[in-house]
Amino acid sequence: MPAARVRAAQRERIIRAIVAVVAENGYAAATIADVVRNAKVSRAAFYAHFSDKEDCFLEATQEGGRLMIGHIVAATHGLADDVSPEQAMRVACRALLEFLIAEPAFAQVFYVEMPGAGRVARDRIDASRHRFAHLNRAWHQRARAVDPSCPQVPEHAYLAAVGATTELVRATVHSGRFDALAELEDSLVALHLALLAAKAWTKGTP
């Protein structure tokens, strides 16, 4: 293969490897030796892409975060123009949970290990929360355009919905019950509708 493709393939294996190693051992216990062994590359190959463990970990979580947001955006952008705001919210919540179920190692790393991986990692988490809050704001603006009874909410409401979602997901991931993530769908939908649209909290909201 051309050198550029070899380097790209190595980088992808290293990113996948650090996610797997941190998910299994925890960030503090993970070592570069573990990562290169998992990725089946040399230490020289690792340092050709990343300066140290933290650099590799931050790049891996950032890339995973982009994929997660992209999966949600793609799911909602594919909806028909006349879909209800409630159904759009359900599709978004389902897309989030489907991504995490498909990527359990990333879910473990992002929701459990990342908060303890240092200041830069915590800053990245804050940035990610604001990106999710932006999605909530966009949904709320569309919901108000469709349904004038949908109330105005303070800016903090968008972040509050993200925080509540994060805690519900984190608790489930921390328990190791990744298959139970799908069971959060109704609660996440009802939570967002209650906070952002003043809808009564009912199980099975459309």
Secondary structure, 3 states (H helix, E strand, C coil): CCHHHHHHHHHHHHHHHHHHHHHHHCCCCCCHHHHHHHHCCCHHHHHHHCCCHHHHHHHHHHHHHHHHHHHHHHHHHCCCCCCCHHHHHHHHHHHHHHHHHHCHHHHHHHHHHHHHCCHHHHHHHHHHHHHHHHHHHHHHHHHHHHCCCCCCCCHHHHHHHHHHHHHHHHHHHHCCCHHHHHHHHHHHHHHHHHHHHCCCCCCCCC
